[in-house]
């Protein structure tokens, strides 16, 4: 292109540009000044960028056109800028310098930022709170404005709480919640890998000489065990101190090992409870000392024991009576409610999250009762059916297995009842053998896991009522089971503990001990199992096998 053609092209382009700019300049004469002074981030946050009048003028002139017109005009400006010779640039006047500046400014403008309007920062946070971690990471790469909003502490603190990281912390505990979230995710990935590969330390808790284990329970890493000698011991596995203190009985005249056998033990964050064969019940406050704060006596043997995981409520069943105990406002223990049932109670559980007045569920043969301490009301949930074989409760539901009537008539099932409505919601299963354990409280939402005498572990879908997965886990019956969002840990009567990844239907690993697995409890970083023999009478025939039992009764795996 010669110089005459280039000058003609420049002249026509300037005339057309001037005609397009004239109406906008009449409508908004002050727009350029506002764009020059406009801050780069939303008011109230971030630093303001210094204004550039030429850039502001370029943005003003380019933003008013339709998108197609802007794209076409930018291509023409690029062609004109590239076709211009150095001599023509040197001979151009002041007007052409402004045109060149405008062309450069428009070429640098790729996108119009989303928050160019005067949007309050709090409103932007409310919009971004609906994004997950991946979406926040993408938004932080859009612009400086979006980066400031996407990395706000409120958003990442909320993500930590939603995914269960540091649930007891407040937003002021850390200065960078995004970094804390990344560290928690990395730790979670490491723990999951260790679970799959069985990487961790295995610890055996110290036993009591010349005594047989009767019952074990745990809560948040604290383990309680009762023995045939009447001794009760507590271990805090979180501190790696496995030399457990004894919880003393109130009767100091009894010699060690002369107390009656321990029937049941339960523990929560503040209390430890033990029931004895002679009908006595001891309650210890773990925060005050090793001597019981309350001692209660039944006329007969205690058949079932329950301890609330939320507050200080204890329920016992002896003969045909069910008693609820709780402390008063002054700290004195008293009977909160007392009920009479027509049959012996085999299973007893306290419903969590019931508020001031405790609620319990008791299974007595073929009867199922809902017991409310508020008005001592006894509501019959289930009656005149097959006997109950296992029981578990959540905040609003109760699940229990019932015996079958034979394969020809009707198989064994699990019934799920609503505690609020008092009616049956689901009938699950229908298998030949009886269900031996069910875990509703620790299972993910809308799922429940159960164990059966046929050695199979089943995952039940509470939305459809179908069996989502069935695993052949043990040679004998399943005695304990628990699941989370990706794995199942089950224990069998043959003494085998199995860990499964139920998403892939694959067994990860297993460990064996010589007695039935009566207790399983795991968290993200630890697994506690207890092997309790059915026979609590010690024999002197085979001392070597008894020593093996004492060594293997309790194992703790830390990942």
URVEN-V380602 format. One record per residue. N is the residue number from 0. RES is the residue in one letter. PSI is psi in whole degrees, 0 to 359 (NA if undefined). OMEGA is omega in degrees with one decimal (none if undefined). Layout:
BEGIN
n = <N | N>
res = <RES | RES>
psi = <PSI | PSI>
omega = <OMEGA | OMEGA>
END
This chain:
BEGIN
n = <0 | 1 | 2 | 3 | 4 | 5 | 6 | 7 | 8 | 9 | 10 | 11 | 12 | 13 | 14 | 15 | 16 | 17 | 18 | 19 | 20 | 21 | 22 | 23 | 24 | 25 | 26 | 27 | 28 | 29 | 30 | 31 | 32 | 33 | 34 | 35 | 36 | 37 | 38 | 39 | 40 | 41 | 42 | 43 | 44 | 45 | 46 | 47 | 48 | 49 | 50 | 51 | 52 | 53 | 54 | 55 | 56 | 57 | 58 | 59 | 60 | 61 | 62 | 63 | 64 | 65 | 66 | 67 | 68 | 69 | 70 | 71 | 72 | 73 | 74 | 75 | 76 | 77 | 78 | 79 | 80 | 81 | 82 | 83 | 84 | 85 | 86 | 87 | 88 | 89 | 90 | 91 | 92 | 93 | 94 | 95 | 96 | 97 | 98 | 99 | 100 | 101 | 102 | 103 | 104 | 105 | 106 | 107 | 108 | 109 | 110 | 111 | 112 | 113 | 114 | 115 | 116 | 117 | 118 | 119 | 120 | 121 | 122 | 123 | 124 | 125 | 126 | 127 | 128 | 129 | 130 | 131 | 132 | 133 | 134 | 135 | 136 | 137 | 138 | 139 | 140 | 141 | 142 | 143 | 144 | 145 | 146 | 147 | 148 | 149 | 150 | 151 | 152 | 153 | 154 | 155 | 156 | 157 | 158 | 159 | 160 | 161 | 162 | 163 | 164 | 165 | 166 | 167 | 168 | 169 | 170 | 171 | 172 | 173 | 174 | 175 | 176 | 177 | 178 | 179 | 180 | 181 | 182 | 183 | 184 | 185 | 186 | 187 | 188 | 189 | 190 | 191 | 192 | 193 | 194 | 195 | 196 | 197 | 198 | 199 | 200 | 201 | 202 | 203 | 204 | 205 | 206 | 207 | 208 | 209 | 210 | 211 | 212 | 213 | 214 | 215 | 216 | 217 | 218 | 219 | 220 | 221 | 222 | 223 | 224 | 225 | 226 | 227 | 228 | 229 | 230 | 231 | 232 | 233 | 234 | 235 | 236 | 237 | 238 | 239 | 240 | 241 | 242 | 243 | 244 | 245 | 246 | 247 | 248 | 249 | 250 | 251 | 252 | 253 | 254 | 255 | 256 | 257 | 258 | 259 | 260 | 261 | 262 | 263 | 264 | 265 | 266 | 267 | 268 | 269 | 270 | 271 | 272 | 273 | 274 | 275 | 276 | 277 | 278 | 279 | 280 | 281 | 282 | 283 | 284 | 285 | 286 | 287 | 288 | 289 | 290 | 291 | 292 | 293 | 294 | 295 | 296 | 297 | 298 | 299 | 300 | 301 | 302 | 303 | 304 | 305 | 306 | 307 | 308 | 309 | 310 | 311 | 312 | 313 | 314 | 315 | 316 | 317 | 318 | 319 | 320 | 321 | 322 | 323 | 324 | 325 | 326 | 327 | 328 | 329 | 330 | 331 | 332 | 333 | 334 | 335 | 336 | 337 | 338 | 339 | 340 | 341 | 342 | 343 | 344 | 345 | 346 | 347 | 348 | 349 | 350 | 351 | 352 | 353 | 354 | 355 | 356 | 357 | 358 | 359 | 360 | 361 | 362 | 363 | 364 | 365 | 366 | 367 | 368 | 369 | 370 | 371 | 372 | 373 | 374 | 375 | 376 | 377 | 378 | 379 | 380 | 381 | 382 | 383 | 384 | 385 | 386 | 387 | 388 | 389 | 390 | 391 | 392 | 393 | 394 | 395 | 396 | 397 | 398 | 399 | 400 | 401 | 402 | 403 | 404 | 405 | 406 | 407 | 408 | 409 | 410 | 411 | 412 | 413 | 414 | 415 | 416 | 417 | 418 | 419 | 420 | 421 | 422 | 423 | 424 | 425 | 426 | 427 | 428 | 429 | 430 | 431 | 432 | 433 | 434 | 435 | 436 | 437 | 438 | 439 | 440 | 441 | 442 | 443 | 444 | 445 | 446 | 447 | 448 | 449 | 450 | 451 | 452 | 453 | 454 | 455 | 456 | 457 | 458 | 459 | 460 | 461 | 462 | 463 | 464 | 465 | 466 | 467 | 468 | 469 | 470 | 471 | 472 | 473 | 474 | 475 | 476 | 477 | 478 | 479 | 480 | 481 | 482 | 483 | 484 | 485 | 486 | 487 | 488 | 489 | 490 | 491 | 492 | 493 | 494 | 495 | 496 | 497 | 498 | 499 | 500 | 501 | 502 | 503 | 504 | 505 | 506 | 507 | 508 | 509 | 510 | 511 | 512 | 513 | 514 | 515 | 516 | 517 | 518 | 519 | 520 | 521 | 522 | 523 | 524 | 525 | 526 | 527 | 528 | 529 | 530 | 531 | 532 | 533 | 534 | 535 | 536 | 537 | 538 | 539 | 540 | 541 | 542 | 543 | 544 | 545 | 546 | 547 | 548 | 549 | 550 | 551 | 552 | 553 | 554 | 555 | 556 | 557 | 558>
res = <X | X | X | X | X | X | X | X | X | X | X | X | X | X | X | X | X | X | X | X | X | X | X | X | X | X | X | X | X | X | X | X | X | X | X | X | X | X | X | X | X | X | X | X | X | X | X | X | X | X | X | X | X | X | X | X | X | X | X | X | X | X | X | X | X | X | X | X | X | X | X | X | X | X | X | X | X | X | X | X | X | X | X | X | X | X | X | X | X | X | X | X | X | X | X | X | X | X | X | X | X | X | X | X | X | X | X | X | X | X | X | X | X | X | X | X | X | X | X | X | X | X | X | X | X | X | X | X | X | X | X | X | X | X | X | X | X | X | X | X | X | X | X | X | X | X | X | X | X | X | X | X | X | X | X | X | X | X | X | X | X | X | X | X | X | X | X | X | X | X | X | X | X | X | X | X | X | X | X | X | X | X | X | X | X | X | X | X | X | X | X | X | X | X | X | X | X | X | X | X | X | X | X | X | X | X | X | X | X | X | X | X | X | X | X | X | X | X | X | X | X | X | X | X | X | X | X | X | X | X | X | X | X | X | X | X | X | X | X | X | X | X | X | X | X | X | X | X | X | X | X | X | X | X | X | X | X | X | X | X | X | X | X | X | X | X | X | X | X | X | X | X | X | X | X | X | X | X | X | X | X | X | X | X | X | X | X | X | X | X | X | X | X | X | X | X | X | X | X | X | X | X | X | X | X | X | X | X | X | X | X | X | X | X | X | X | X | X | X | X | X | X | X | X | X | X | X | X | X | X | X | X | X | X | X | X | X | X | X | X | X | X | X | X | X | X | X | X | X | X | X | X | X | X | X | X | X | X | X | X | X | X | X | X | X | X | X | X | X | X | X | X | X | X | X | X | X | X | X | X | X | X | X | X | X | X | X | X | X | X | X | X | X | X | X | X | X | X | X | X | X | X | X | X | X | X | X | X | X | X | X | X | X | X | X | X | X | X | X | X | X | X | X | X | X | X | X | X | X | X | X | X | X | X | X | X | X | X | X | X | X | X | X | X | X | X | X | X | X | X | X | X | X | X | X | X | X | X | X | X | X | X | X | X | X | X | X | X | X | X | X | X | X | X | X | X | X | X | X | X | X | X | X | X | X | X | X | X | X | X | X | X | X | X | X | X | X | X | X | X | X | X | X | X | X | X | X | X | X | X | X | X | X | X | X | X | X | X | X | X | X | X | X | X | X | X | X | X | X | X | X | X | X | X | X | X | X | X | X | X | X | X | X | X | X | X | X | X | X | X | X | X | X | X | X | X | X | X | X>
psi = <127 | 177 | 324 | 315 | 321 | 318 | 321 | 320 | 318 | 321 | 314 | 321 | 321 | 322 | 315 | 323 | 320 | 322 | 324 | 331 | 336 | 311 | 322 | 324 | 327 | 327 | 323 | 76 | 337 | 6 | 320 | 321 | 322 | 318 | 326 | 326 | 355 | 132 | 158 | 338 | 174 | 143 | 138 | 346 | 147 | 181 | 153 | 139 | 146 | 142 | 147 | 111 | 319 | 318 | 319 | 318 | 319 | 318 | 321 | 318 | 330 | 333 | 338 | 345 | 159 | 159 | 318 | 320 | 321 | 318 | 317 | 318 | 322 | 323 | 319 | 323 | 323 | 319 | 316 | 322 | 322 | 327 | 352 | 132 | 160 | 324 | 321 | 323 | 321 | 327 | 356 | 152 | 193 | 326 | 320 | 329 | 321 | 322 | 318 | 320 | 320 | 318 | 317 | 319 | 317 | 327 | 330 | 341 | 112 | 316 | 159 | 117 | 149 | 319 | 50 | 340 | 169 | 74 | 127 | 146 | 321 | 323 | 322 | 321 | 320 | 329 | 317 | 345 | 345 | 3 | 149 | 185 | 323 | 319 | 324 | 322 | 323 | 320 | 328 | 344 | 1 | 307 | 174 | 322 | 311 | 327 | 319 | 318 | 316 | 340 | 19 | 144 | 327 | 319 | 315 | 330 | 319 | 322 | 320 | 318 | 321 | 325 | 6 | 16 | 128 | 62 | 336 | 6 | 160 | 169 | 339 | 359 | 332 | 153 | 340 | 94 | 336 | 318 | 320 | 319 | 317 | 320 | 320 | 321 | 319 | 320 | 320 | 319 | 320 | 316 | 321 | 321 | 319 | 323 | 315 | 324 | 4 | 50 | 120 | 175 | 134 | 124 | 139 | 123 | 150 | 134 | 173 | 126 | 143 | 36 | 151 | 139 | 135 | 316 | 151 | 144 | 157 | 158 | 119 | 44 | 357 | 126 | 138 | 141 | 142 | 148 | 168 | 341 | 356 | 359 | 147 | 127 | 152 | 131 | 138 | 96 | 349 | 336 | 1 | 26 | 101 | 12 | 99 | 144 | 153 | 143 | 114 | 151 | 161 | 333 | 96 | 348 | 338 | 137 | 155 | 134 | 1 | 358 | 160 | 164 | 149 | 128 | 310 | 151 | 145 | 154 | 147 | 201 | 340 | 341 | 152 | 135 | 139 | 134 | 139 | 163 | 334 | 7 | 1 | 153 | 126 | 138 | 123 | 142 | 113 | 344 | 345 | 327 | 188 | 3 | 145 | 145 | 345 | 146 | 125 | 146 | 130 | 160 | 340 | 180 | 142 | 123 | 335 | 148 | 138 | 144 | 130 | 139 | 353 | 322 | 191 | 75 | 129 | 137 | 136 | 152 | 122 | 126 | 240 | 19 | 142 | 125 | 135 | 129 | 141 | 152 | 151 | 180 | 332 | 354 | 5 | 131 | 142 | 167 | 115 | 324 | 154 | 134 | 155 | 129 | 153 | 347 | 167 | 137 | 128 | 328 | 138 | 128 | 148 | 131 | 128 | 158 | 49 | 358 | 218 | 320 | 123 | 155 | 136 | 159 | 127 | 135 | 122 | 95 | 242 | 22 | 143 | 123 | 145 | 116 | 120 | 124 | 342 | 314 | 18 | 37 | 140 | 111 | 129 | 115 | 320 | 136 | 155 | 42 | 191 | 153 | 153 | 138 | 341 | 163 | 142 | 152 | 153 | 192 | 331 | 3 | 158 | 137 | 134 | 146 | 147 | 148 | 152 | 165 | 20 | 151 | 330 | 323 | 291 | 136 | 179 | 144 | 167 | 127 | 136 | 123 | 150 | 125 | 330 | 314 | 339 | 28 | 163 | 135 | 317 | 152 | 112 | 152 | 234 | 65 | 168 | 314 | 165 | 149 | 132 | 337 | 150 | 139 | 105 | 325 | 326 | 358 | 157 | 164 | 139 | 14 | 156 | 143 | 145 | 159 | 151 | 162 | 340 | 4 | 7 | 144 | 129 | 139 | 124 | 135 | 112 | 349 | 317 | 342 | 10 | 165 | 114 | 328 | 142 | 124 | 134 | 95 | 328 | 156 | 322 | 196 | 156 | 126 | 339 | 146 | 148 | 150 | 160 | 210 | 354 | 346 | 161 | 135 | 123 | 151 | 143 | 167 | 341 | 357 | 12 | 133 | 123 | 142 | 126 | 144 | 100 | 349 | 326 | 1 | 46 | 135 | 127 | 310 | 172 | 160 | 146 | 140 | 168 | 359 | 161 | 143 | 110 | 348 | 133 | 132 | 126 | 155 | 194 | 338 | 2 | 158 | 127 | 125 | 148 | 130 | 111 | 126 | 152 | 324 | 122 | 6 | 124 | 133 | 149 | 13 | 316 | 90 | 331 | 317 | 326 | 322 | 321 | 319 | 316 | 329 | 330 | 7 | 328 | 128 | 145 | 122 | 125 | 121 | NA>
omega = <-179.6 | -175.9 | -178.8 | 179.2 | 179.6 | 178.4 | 178.8 | 178.6 | -179.8 | -178.2 | -179.5 | -179.3 | 179.1 | 177.7 | 179.9 | 178.4 | 178.8 | 178.1 | 179.3 | -177.4 | -173.6 | -179.1 | -179.0 | 179.4 | 177.9 | -177.4 | -174.7 | -179.3 | -176.7 | -174.3 | -177.2 | -178.9 | 178.2 | 178.2 | -179.9 | -178.2 | -174.4 | 178.3 | -175.4 | -179.6 | -179.3 | -178.1 | 177.4 | -179.3 | 172.4 | 179.4 | -179.2 | 178.0 | 179.2 | -176.6 | 176.1 | -176.1 | -178.3 | 178.1 | 178.1 | 178.1 | 179.9 | 177.8 | -179.3 | -176.6 | -178.0 | -174.8 | -175.5 | -177.4 | 171.5 | -177.5 | -178.8 | 179.9 | 179.5 | -180.0 | 179.7 | -177.8 | 180.0 | 177.3 | 178.0 | 179.3 | 177.4 | 179.5 | -179.3 | -179.3 | -179.5 | -176.0 | -177.7 | -179.6 | 179.9 | 179.3 | 178.4 | 179.3 | -178.8 | -179.1 | -178.5 | -178.5 | -178.8 | 179.3 | 179.1 | 176.5 | 176.6 | 177.1 | 177.6 | 177.8 | 178.2 | 179.4 | 178.8 | 179.9 | -179.5 | 177.8 | -180.0 | -177.2 | -179.5 | -177.3 | 171.7 | -177.8 | -176.1 | -176.0 | 174.6 | 178.7 | -178.4 | -177.5 | 178.1 | -176.8 | 179.8 | 178.0 | 176.3 | 177.7 | 179.0 | 177.0 | -175.4 | -177.2 | 179.4 | -179.3 | 175.8 | -173.8 | 179.6 | -180.0 | 175.8 | 177.5 | 177.5 | -179.2 | -179.8 | -179.4 | -176.7 | -176.8 | 177.4 | 179.3 | -179.6 | 179.1 | 178.9 | -177.7 | -175.7 | 179.2 | 178.6 | -175.9 | -178.5 | -178.1 | -176.9 | 172.7 | 178.7 | 176.8 | 177.4 | -179.3 | -179.4 | -178.8 | 174.0 | 178.4 | 177.9 | -174.9 | -176.5 | -177.7 | 175.2 | -174.3 | -179.4 | -177.7 | -177.7 | -176.9 | -179.2 | -177.1 | 175.9 | 177.5 | 177.7 | 178.7 | 179.0 | 178.3 | 178.5 | 177.3 | 178.8 | 178.2 | 178.1 | 177.3 | 178.8 | -179.8 | 179.1 | 176.5 | 178.0 | 176.1 | -176.3 | -176.2 | -179.6 | 176.1 | -179.8 | -179.5 | 178.0 | -177.6 | 176.1 | -176.6 | -174.3 | -177.9 | 175.1 | -179.2 | 173.3 | 176.8 | -179.1 | -179.8 | -179.0 | -177.4 | -179.2 | 174.0 | -179.5 | 177.1 | 175.5 | 176.6 | 177.6 | -172.9 | 175.1 | -178.2 | 176.1 | -171.4 | 176.9 | 177.5 | -176.3 | -179.8 | 176.9 | -178.1 | -179.0 | 175.5 | 171.0 | -175.8 | 179.4 | -179.0 | -178.5 | 175.8 | -172.6 | 172.5 | -168.0 | 174.0 | 175.1 | 169.2 | -173.3 | 173.0 | -179.3 | -178.7 | -176.5 | -178.7 | -179.8 | 177.0 | 178.5 | 179.8 | -178.5 | 178.4 | 176.6 | -179.3 | 174.6 | 179.8 | -176.5 | 171.7 | 176.4 | -178.3 | 169.6 | -174.8 | -175.7 | -174.3 | 169.9 | -174.9 | 176.5 | 176.2 | -174.9 | -176.6 | -177.8 | 176.5 | 179.3 | 179.7 | 176.9 | 178.4 | 178.4 | 170.5 | -174.9 | -177.7 | -173.9 | -179.0 | -174.4 | 177.6 | -175.7 | 176.5 | 178.1 | 179.4 | -176.9 | -175.6 | 170.7 | 178.4 | -178.2 | -179.6 | 177.6 | -175.9 | -178.7 | -177.9 | 178.7 | 178.6 | 178.7 | 177.6 | -177.4 | -174.4 | -175.9 | 177.0 | -179.7 | 176.7 | 178.9 | 175.9 | 179.8 | -175.5 | -178.8 | -177.4 | 172.8 | -176.0 | 173.5 | -180.0 | 177.2 | 179.6 | 176.2 | 178.4 | 176.9 | 179.3 | 179.9 | -179.6 | -177.3 | 177.1 | 179.4 | 179.1 | 179.0 | -174.9 | 175.4 | -178.8 | -174.3 | -178.5 | 179.4 | -178.3 | 176.2 | -176.3 | -177.1 | 179.1 | 176.0 | -178.5 | -179.9 | 171.3 | 178.6 | 177.5 | -173.0 | -174.7 | -177.9 | 177.5 | -179.4 | 175.6 | -176.8 | 177.1 | -179.3 | -178.8 | 178.2 | 179.0 | 177.1 | -175.1 | 169.9 | -172.8 | -178.7 | -177.8 | -175.9 | -179.4 | -178.1 | -178.4 | 178.5 | -177.8 | -179.5 | 178.9 | -172.6 | -177.4 | 171.1 | 174.5 | 176.5 | -179.3 | 179.9 | -177.7 | 178.8 | -172.9 | 171.0 | -176.8 | 169.4 | -176.1 | -176.3 | -178.6 | 172.9 | 179.1 | 179.5 | 177.4 | 178.9 | -178.8 | 175.8 | 179.3 | -177.1 | -175.9 | -178.7 | -175.6 | -178.1 | -177.1 | 177.8 | -174.4 | 169.0 | 179.7 | 179.1 | -178.2 | 172.3 | 179.7 | -179.2 | -178.0 | -179.2 | -179.2 | -178.0 | 178.1 | -173.4 | 169.2 | -171.9 | 174.0 | -170.6 | -179.6 | -173.8 | -177.2 | -176.2 | 172.5 | -175.5 | 179.3 | 178.2 | -179.2 | 178.5 | -172.5 | -176.7 | -176.3 | 175.7 | 179.4 | 176.9 | 176.9 | 177.1 | -179.0 | -178.0 | 174.7 | -172.8 | 176.9 | 178.7 | 177.8 | -177.8 | 173.6 | -175.9 | 173.0 | -177.4 | 174.9 | -176.7 | 176.8 | -179.0 | -177.3 | -178.7 | 174.5 | -177.4 | -177.8 | 177.0 | -176.1 | 173.1 | -167.2 | -170.9 | 178.2 | 175.8 | -177.9 | 176.8 | -175.5 | 179.4 | -178.3 | 176.9 | -179.6 | 171.4 | -173.1 | 178.7 | -175.6 | 175.7 | 172.3 | -177.6 | 176.9 | -177.1 | 179.3 | 177.0 | 177.9 | -176.7 | 173.2 | -176.7 | 177.4 | -176.1 | 165.4 | -171.9 | 175.1 | 178.5 | -180.0 | -174.5 | 174.6 | -177.8 | 178.4 | 180.0 | 178.7 | -172.6 | 169.0 | -167.3 | -176.1 | -178.9 | 178.9 | -176.5 | -178.2 | 175.1 | 175.7 | 179.8 | 172.7 | -178.7 | -174.1 | -178.6 | 176.2 | 179.0 | 177.1 | 179.2 | 176.9 | -174.5 | 179.7 | 175.8 | 179.8 | -178.7 | 179.4 | -179.0 | 177.3 | 178.8 | -176.7 | -174.1 | -178.7 | -179.4 | 179.2 | 178.1 | 176.3 | 176.8 | 177.0 | -179.3 | -178.6 | -171.1 | -174.4 | -173.8 | 176.7 | 176.6 | 178.7 | 177.2 | -177.3 | none>
END
